[in-house]
Amino acid sequence: MEVEGFALDPIQIGVFFGLTALIGGLTWWQCSGGRARGNAEDKNSAHDYFLAGNGLPWFFVAGSITLTNLSTDQLVGMNGNQMLLLAWWELAAVAGLFILAFVFIPVYYRNNCTTTTELLERRYNNPHIRALISIIFMAGSLLIFLPAALYGGSLFMQTMFKVDIPLMVIAFFFATLGAAYAILGGLRAVAVSDTFSGVGLLTLALLVVFLSLKAVDFDIVTDVPMERLSMIGADGSPIPWHTLFTGMILIQIYYWSTNQTITQRAMAAPTVREAQKGILAAAGIRLLIVPVIVVVPGVVAFKLYGDINDAAFGTLVGDILPGYLSGAFAAMMAAAVLTTFNSLLNSVAALYVVDIHQRYFQPNANVPRVATIFSLIMTFAALALVPVFQNAESLINLLQELYGLGSMPVLSAFVLALMFNNVDYRAAMAGVVFGVAFYGLYTFYLSPEGIVTMHFIHFMAITFFATLAFALAVNRVAFGKTATLRIGKHEGEAAAPAE
C-alpha cells in the first residue's frame, strides 16, 4: 500500500487498527459490565452524567488522570525541545497532584461539586463568578488545548508513518472519533479507555526509551551540547532554574487542582479516600515513568538527526521500532490523543451545561442533548484552529506560555475563596479581568517588544500576586469590605452576599 509515493507496511497498519479496535471493544465491555453491576447513571442528572455516577474506582481515576494529561503535547512537544531540562514540568507536577489530593479534593467532595467552579459560587454566594471562570476555562480549551491535541497527534502520525496525508485529514479523523467517545460514552467510557490505553502507552514508551538508547550505544553525552543534558536551566533556557521557585508551583496548583479536565476524574470516585488513592497512584507514575519518556528520546533524536524540533519523536519511533511495534505504538498514541481530546470535550461540556446553560437559559435542560450539541460545536471550532499551531516553533513552549492568560487569574479566584472571608464576588471578578489583561499585555506587547524581558514563568507569579492584590484593593475601596484570613473555618461556609 502506498500514499503519494510512501510505502505503508501492511503489518504496521493492521496492528494499528487492530489495537485501536481492541481498546474500543474492551472499553465497551467494561462500561456495559459496569452498568450491569449497578453503576448506571441518571443520564439527565448533570452530576451523574458528568461524574459517571461517582462510580470510578481508584485505578480508573489514576489511569484517566495520567492519560488525559499525557498526550502528544508532552510526548511530541517535550521531546521536540530535545533537552533533559523539560522533565521539570513532570517532576513539579507531583507536588501539584499532592495538593489536589489533600487540599482540594476534600473540599470539592464536602461541597458535592459537579464542576470545580461550583465551589466558587458556594464561597462567594453568587453564580456570576462561577460563569466567568467557566468561560475562561472553555476559551482556553477551545483556543489552546483542543486544537493543540489534534495538531500534535496528527504531526506524530504523519512523521512516524512517513506519509504526505495532510495534517487536517488526520486531525479530522481524531476529532470525529474523539467526539464520538465523549458524546456516546460519557466520562465512564473516557476513563476506562484512558486506563487501557495508558498501560499500553507507558509500556511501549519505556521500550522506545530503551531502544533509542541502544541505537546510540547508551551514550547520549558524546556530541550532544551540555545545555541539552543539564537539569539546571540557564537564563535563556525554556525553564531557568530560578523559575522553579516562583511561578512553577503556581502553574501546577492551577492545572492539577482547579482545572475541570483533570479534577473531574478524581471527583468521579465514590469517596474522598478512593479519589486520593487514584491521585497518588497517578503521582507515582508521574514521578517514576513520565519524566524519562518525555525527554530521553528527544535527546537521542538530536544526536541522530540534529535539531528537528517537534518532528523528533515521531521520526525516532518510526526508525527504531519494527513495523508491528510501531503500529502498536501508533495505536497507543492515537488513543492518547483521543482520550485527551474527548476528556477536554467532556469537561467543557460539563462547564457549559451546568454553569451556563442550566443557570441562565434552561434549568431543566436535556443534559445529554445540550452536551452533544455543544461538543459538536467545540469540535468543529477546534479543527478550524489546527493550522494556527503549525506555525509554532515549539508546541509545548507555546502551550506553557499561553497558560498564564487564564491560569493565574483563575487561581487567584480560588485562593481568595479558600483563604479569605468577606470578599465580594465583584471584587474577585474584577481581579480575574485585571489578571487576564495584565498577562495579555505582557504576552502580546511587553515581551515581544523587549520592554519586559522577564521569563514568562516569573511573570506568571507576578500576575498571580498582582491579581490577588488588585482584587483585595477593589474589595476594600469599591465595596467597603475588609477581607479577613480564613483560619479554622469550615470550607463549605459561604461568603457574605454582596450588598
N, C-alpha and C positions, 0 to 999 in steps of 0.2 A: 504493500500500500504506500502511495506517495502523496505528499501535499506540496505542490509547487516546487518539485524537484528534490524534496527531502523525504527520504525513506523512513517509514514508521514500522517499527518492529511489531509484528502481529502478536507475539507473546507479551510484549510490553503493554500493548493496547488491551489485550484480553485480560491480563491481570488487573489493569486499572479499572476496567468496567466491572469485572467480576467482584473485586473487593468493594467497590462503591455500592454494588447491588447487595452484597453480603451485609454491609453496615446498615443499609436501609431495611433489610429483612430482619436483622437482629433487633433493630430499634422497634419495628412494628410488633415483633413477637413479645418483647419486653413490655411495651406500652399496653398491648392487649392483655397480657397476663396481669399487669398492674391493675387494670380496670376490673378484671375478673376477680381479683383478690380484694376488691372493695375500696380501691383508691380512686374511684371515679370523682370527677369534679362537677360542680354545678356550673355548666357552661355559660350561664347568663349571670353568674356572680363574678364580678371583676376580681375579687380577692382569690377565689378558687381558680378562675380561668387563667390568671397571670401567675399564680403561685403553685400551680399543679396540685391544688387541693392540700397543700402542705404535706405532701406525701413523699418527698425526695429523701432517701437515706443518705448517710454521710458520704458514701463512696461516689454517688452520682453528683452530690454537691461539689466534691473535690474535683471530679473529672470535668464537670461543666465549667467551674471557675478556671481550671487550668487551660482548657482548650478554647474557651471564649477569649481569653487573653492571648494565648499562644497561637498566632496565625502568621500569615505571610508578612505582616508589618514587623514582626520580630525575626522570623527565620530569614526572610528576604532582606528586610531593611537593616537589621543589626549586622548580619553578615556582610551586607553591602558596604558598611563602613570599613570592613576589613581590618579591624583592630580589636584587641582584647578589652580595651577600656570600656566598651559598651556593656560589658557584663554588669557594671554597677547598676544599671536600670533594674536588672533582675534581682541582684543581691539586696538592693534597697527595698524592693517590693516585699520582702519577707517582713520587714518592720510594719509596712502598711497592712499586711494580712493579720498580723498580731493585733494591731489597733482595731481592725474590723471585728475580730473575734471577741475581744474582751472589753471594748468600749462601745462600739456602735450597735452590734447585733443584739445585745441585751436590751438596748433602748428601743430598737425597732420592734422587737417581739413584745416588749412591755406595752407598746402603744398600738400593737396589732396593725402595723403598717402594710399596705399593699405596695406603695411606692416610697422611696426614700424621702421624697418631697412632702409626703403626708405628715412626717414628723414636724416639718416647718409650720404647717398650718396649725398643728396642735400647740406648738410652743408660742407662736405669735398670735394665735387665736384669730387668724384671718386667712382666707383661701387665696388671696391675690398674690402673695409672695410665693406660695406653692406653684401657682400657674406661671409666674415669671421664671422661676428656676427650671420648671419643666420645659418651657420654651427654649431656654438656653441649652439644656440637655439635648433636646430634639434638633436644634440647629447645629450643634456640634456633631451629632451623629450623621445628619444629612450632608453637611458641608465638608466634613473631615473623615469620619470613621467608616461610613458605609462605602463611599467611593474608593477610599484607600484600601479596604479589604478586597474589593473587586479588582482594583488595579494590581495590587501585589500578587494576588493569586493568578491572575491572567499572565503577568510577566513571568512568574515562575514556570507555568506550564509551557509558555512559548519558548523560553530558553532551555528548559530541560528536554522537551521533545524535539527541539531544533526545527520548528516549523514556522512558516510565514502566515499562519492564520492570524488575521487582525485581532488585536487585543480586545476590541469591542465585541467581537463574536464570542470569544471565550468568556468575557465579562457577562454577556447576556446569558450564557449557559449557567454560570454561577448564580446570577441574580434570580433567574427563573426557578432553579431548584431550591435555592435558599429560601425564597419567598414561600414556596410550596411547603417546606418543612415548618416554617414559622406559622403559616396560616392554618394548615391542616392538622399539624401535630401538636402545636402549642408548646409550652415550656417543658412538659414531660418528655416529649419526643426530642426536643433540642438537647436537654440534659443527658438523656440516655445515649443519643448518637455522639455527643461530646465525649462521653466516657469510653465507649467502644473505640472511637477514632483516636482518642488520646493515648490509649495503651499501644496501639499500633504505631502512631506517630512518634512517640517518645522512644520506643524500641528501635525503630528504623533510623531516627535521628542520631541516636547513640552509635548505631552501626555506621552511619555516614561519617561521624567524627573519627571512628577507628580507621575506616578505610581511607579517609582523606589524610590522616596522619601517616598511615602505611605508605601512601603514594609518595610522600616526601621523606621516607625512611625515618619517621618520627622526629624530624628535625625542622622546626618552624622558626628557628633562630637565624640560621645562616641565610644571608641575602635578604633578610627582612629588616627594615629600619626599626630601631629601638622604640620610636614613638608608637609603632603599631603593636608592640609587645608589652609596653609599660601599663601598669594599672594605676599609675599616678599621673593624672591628666595635666598637661601644661596649660597655660592660659589660653592658647589658641586652639585647644582640642575641643571635641564635642562635649566632654564633661571635665572641666577644670577641677582639680582635687578639692578646692575650697567650696565648690557648689554643693558638695555632699553635706555640708553643714548649714546650708541656708534653704534654698528652695526645693532641694531633692526630697526631703522628708514630707514637705507640704504637698508636693505632687503625688506622692504615694498615698497619703491620707485621703486626698481627694479621690483618686482613682479607685482605690480598693474599698473605701468606707462610705462614700456618698454617691458614687456612680451607679445608677439604676441597673445597668447591664450586668455588673458584677454582683452587687448585693442582692439582686433578685434571686439568684441561685441559692444563696445562703438563707434568704427569707422564706424559701420554699420547703425547708426542712420541717419536720413535725415539732421539734423542740429546740431551744437555745443550745442545749448540750450537743444535739445531733448536728446542728449547724456549725458549732465550734469545732467538732471533730473533723468535719469536711474541710473547713477553712485551714486548720492546722495541717491536715494531710496535703492540701494544695501548697502550703508554705514549705513543707518538706520537699516536695517536687521542685518548687521554685528555687530552693537553696542548693539541692544536690545535683539536679539534672539540667535545668533550663540554661543556666549561665554558660555551660560548656557548649551546648548545641547551637547557641545563637552567636558565638564569636569565633570558635576554633575553625570551622570550615571556611569562614571568610578570610582568616589569615593565611590558611593553606592556599586558597584561591589566589591571594595576592602573590604568593611565592610562585605559583604555577602560571598565572596569566597576567599578572600585573594589576594595576588599578582599574577594575571594571565595574565598580560601584554595585548597583542593585542587581546586576546580572550575575554576580559571583556565585550565589548559592545554587541557582538553577543550572548554571553551566557545570559546576563541580559535580553535582549529583548526577547529571546526565552522562558525565565522563567516567566516574568511578564505579557506578553501580551497573551490574549486568541487567539486561533488558527486563527480566521478570521482577527483579528487586526495584528497579527504577519505576516500573509500572506500579508496584505495590506502594512505593513511597509517594508517587504522584497521587494515588488514590487517597492516602492519608492526608496529604497536603490539601487535596481538593476538599476532603471532609473538614479540615481545619478552617478553610476559607468559608465553607458553607455554614459551619457552626458559629463562626464569628459573625457572619452576615445575618443569619437568622436570629442569633441572640440579640444583636442590635435592633433588628426589626421588632422582635417580641417586646423588648424593653421600651422602645419609643412608642409602640402601640399602647402599652400599659400606661405610659405617661399621658398620652393624648386622651385615651378613653376615660381614665379615672380622674385626671387632674383638669382636663379642659372640657371634653365633650359632655360628660355626665354632670359636671359642675355648672357649666354655662349654657349648654344647648339642650340636652335631653337627659334628664336624670334617670329615666327608666329605659335607656337605650338598649338595643340588642347588642350585647358586648361582642360576640364573635363577628357579627356583620360589620359593625363600625371598625373593629380592629382589622378586618380583612381589607376594607376599602382604604383605610389609612396606610396599611402596609404596602399595598399595591402602588399608591401614590409615591411613597418614600422610595420604593424600588426603582421606579422609572426615573425619578429625580436623581437618585444616586448614580444610575447608569449614565445620565447626561453629564455628570461631573467627572467621570473617569478620565477623560482626556486632559483635564487640568493637572492631574498627578503625573502624567507622562513627561511634563516639563520640569519636574522637581529633580534637583541634583541628588538628593538623598531622601528617600521616603521616610525613614524613621526620624531623621533630624527635623524634617518639615512637620511631622506629626507632633513631636515633642514641643517644638517652638509654638505651634498653634494652640496647644493645650491651655496656655496661660490666658487666652481670651475669655474663656468661661470658667476654668478650673479654680483660680484663686478668688474671684468674686463669689462663686458659688460656695466654696469652702468657708469664706468669711461669714456667709449667712448661717451656715450650720454651726460654726463656732460661737457666733453671737447667741444662737438659740440655745445651745447646750451650756454655755459658760456664764450667761448673764440673764438677770431678770430685769423687768421694766424697760424693755426695748420695744419701741413702736415699730410695727411691721413696715410702715412707710419709710422709716429711717434705714431699716435693713434693705429695702428695695432700692432706696437712693444710693446706698453703698454699693450694691451689685452693679447698678448702671454706671456709677463712677468707676468702679474697678474695670469693667469691660472697656470703657472709653480710655482709661489710663493705660492699660496694657496695649490696647489697639494703637494708641498714639506712639508708643514705643516700637511696636512691631512694624507698623506701616510708614512711619516717618522718622522718628528719632534715631532708630538703629540703622535703617538703610542710608540715611543722610550722614551718618557718622557723628551725629550730635551727642548721642549716648552710646558708648562702646561697651558697656557692661554686658556680661553674658546673660542670656535670657533666663537661665535658672535663677541667678541672683535677682533679676528684675521681677521674677515671679514672687519671690519672698517680699520684695519691696511693695509689689502690688497688693499682696495679702494684708500686710500690716497697714498700708495706706488706706485700704478699703475699710478695715476694722475701725481705724481712727476717724475716717470720714463719717461712717455710719453712727458712731458714738457721738460725734460732734453734732450731727444733724439731729440726733435723738434729743440732745440737751438744748440746743439753740432753737431749733424749729418747733419742737414738740414739748419742750419744758420738762423732759423726763431725765432722771439721772439713773443710768444703768448701775446695777449692783452685781457683784460677783455671786454666782450661784454655787454656794458651798453647802453641802449636806442636804440639798433639796431633792425631792423625787423628780426623776427625769420626765415623767409624764405631766407634771404640773404646767398648766398653760400660763402664758404671759398675760398681763392685764390687757383687756381690749383697748383699741385706740379710742380716744375720746372724740 
